[in-house]
Amino acid sequence: MVDHYFYQNQQRQIRDEINRLQTTGGNASVTKQHLRAARKLLKFFKEDKTMMTKFSKRLFKESVKSITIDKQHVITFHLKRGLNLREQV
């Protein structure tokens, strides 16, 4: 079950990533891919106003490339097309 704090935190991280990509330079094609991925993910959260209450295998497979454990209580979800969402657990 996803708690409300986690849900809001993920939305904030996605919005922050969109803002970062819009304001930084770098490889234009990679940045455009990241922007498209971030917008698609944010659109998903905006369209479905209800918080997920159970794990979606389909959504996970569509979105997540890999997961790394950065520190004892910090993990990073590496999403397809380049977004990285850090989460404290």
C-alpha positions in Angstrom: 0.0 0.0 0.0 1.3 3.4 -0.9 1.0 6.1 1.7 -0.1 9.6 1.0 3.3 11.1 1.9 5.0 8.7 -0.6 2.5 9.6 -3.3 2.9 13.3 -2.9 6.7 13.0 -2.6 6.9 11.1 -5.9 4.8 13.8 -7.7 7.0 16.5 -6.3 10.1 14.7 -7.5 8.7 14.3 -11.0 7.8 18.0 -11.1 11.3 18.9 -9.8 12.8 16.7 -12.5 10.8 18.4 -15.2 11.9 21.8 -14.0 15.5 20.7 -13.8 15.4 19.4 -17.4 13.8 22.6 -18.7 16.4 24.8 -17.1 19.6 22.9 -17.7 21.4 22.4 -21.0 23.2 19.2 -22.0 22.4 16.7 -24.7 19.2 18.0 -26.3 17.9 14.6 -27.5 18.4 13.0 -24.1 16.8 16.0 -22.3 13.8 15.8 -24.6 13.5 12.1 -23.8 13.6 12.8 -20.1 11.1 15.6 -20.4 8.7 13.3 -22.3 9.1 10.6 -19.8 8.6 12.9 -16.8 5.5 14.5 -18.5 4.0 11.1 -19.2 4.5 10.0 -15.6 3.1 13.2 -14.2 0.1 12.9 -16.6 -0.5 9.4 -15.2 -0.6 10.8 -11.6 -2.8 13.7 -12.6 -5.3 11.6 -14.5 -5.8 9.1 -11.7 -6.6 11.2 -8.6 -6.9 8.2 -6.4 -3.8 6.9 -4.6 -2.8 3.4 -5.5 -3.6 1.0 -2.8 -1.8 -2.1 -4.2 1.2 -2.9 -6.4 0.7 -2.7 -10.2 3.0 -5.2 -11.9 2.1 -3.7 -15.3 2.9 -0.2 -14.3 6.1 -1.3 -12.6 7.3 -3.1 -15.7 6.4 -0.2 -17.9 8.2 2.4 -15.8 11.1 1.0 -13.8 14.4 0.1 -15.4 16.3 -0.8 -12.2 16.5 0.0 -8.5 19.7 0.7 -6.5 20.3 0.9 -2.8 22.4 4.1 -2.3 22.7 4.0 1.5 21.2 2.0 4.3 17.8 3.8 4.1 17.9 5.4 0.6 16.9 3.7 -2.6 16.7 5.1 -6.2 14.2 4.0 -8.7 15.8 4.4 -12.2 12.9 4.8 -14.5 13.0 4.1 -18.2 14.1 7.0 -20.3 16.3 8.4 -17.6 14.3 9.7 -14.6 15.7 8.8 -11.2 13.5 9.0 -8.1 15.3 8.8 -4.7 13.3 7.6 -1.7 14.1 7.2 1.9 12.7 4.0 3.4 
